Amino acid sequence: MISVGIDVSKGKSTVCILKEYGEVISEPHEINHTEADLKALVESISELNEETRVVMEASGQCRQLK
């Protein structure tokens, strides 16, 4: 399973993508909350072709999306 971690901040987010056992697919990087950046993130996640779990943290609250 692939895990996408997203730390949500005002105006931007930090994203990191990992395979099981911590193998890094995508180093932590920032994306802006623009339509173009968010569409690019969705596209890159869709291209992984494996079961993927997205975990987000915003304002101290953790959310998991399946």
C-alpha positions as CSV (number, residue, x, y, z in Angstrom):
1,M,0.0,0.0,0.0
2,I,1.1,3.5,-0.7
3,S,0.7,6.3,1.9
4,V,0.3,10.0,0.9
5,G,1.0,12.3,3.9
6,I,-0.3,15.9,3.6
7,D,0.4,18.6,6.2
8,V,-2.2,21.3,5.4
9,S,-1.3,24.9,6.1
10,K,-2.8,28.2,5.1
11,G,-2.3,28.6,1.4
12,K,0.0,25.6,0.9
13,S,0.5,22.0,1.9
14,T,3.6,19.7,2.3
15,V,3.2,16.4,0.6
16,C,5.2,13.2,1.0
17,I,4.5,9.8,-0.7
18,L,5.8,6.5,0.7
19,K,5.6,2.8,-0.1
20,E,5.3,0.3,2.7
21,Y,8.3,0.1,5.1
22,G,9.1,3.8,4.4
23,E,10.5,3.6,0.9
24,V,10.2,7.1,-0.4
25,I,8.4,7.7,-3.7
26,S,8.3,11.5,-3.4
27,E,10.4,13.5,-1.0
28,P,8.4,16.1,1.0
29,H,7.6,19.1,-1.2
30,E,5.2,22.0,-1.0
31,I,2.2,22.6,-3.2
32,N,0.2,25.7,-3.3
33,H,-3.6,25.6,-2.9
34,T,-4.2,26.5,-6.5
35,E,-6.4,24.5,-8.9
36,A,-3.3,23.6,-11.1
37,D,-1.2,22.3,-8.2
38,L,-4.1,20.4,-6.6
39,K,-5.0,18.8,-10.0
40,A,-1.3,17.8,-10.5
41,L,-1.3,16.2,-7.1
42,V,-4.5,14.2,-7.8
43,E,-3.0,13.1,-11.2
44,S,0.2,12.0,-9.6
45,I,-1.6,10.0,-7.0
46,S,-3.9,8.4,-9.6
47,E,-0.8,7.3,-11.7
48,L,0.5,5.2,-8.8
49,N,-1.7,2.2,-9.7
50,E,-1.6,0.7,-6.3
51,E,-3.9,0.8,-3.3
52,T,-3.3,4.3,-1.8
53,R,-4.2,5.8,1.5
54,V,-4.2,9.6,2.0
55,V,-3.6,11.0,5.5
56,M,-4.0,14.7,6.2
57,E,-3.2,16.8,9.2
58,A,-4.7,20.3,9.5
59,S,-4.8,22.5,12.6
60,G,-3.7,19.6,14.9
61,Q,-6.4,17.2,13.6
62,C,-5.5,14.1,11.7
63,R,-7.9,12.7,9.0
64,Q,-7.5,9.5,7.0
65,L,-9.2,9.1,3.6
66,K,-9.6,5.8,1.9
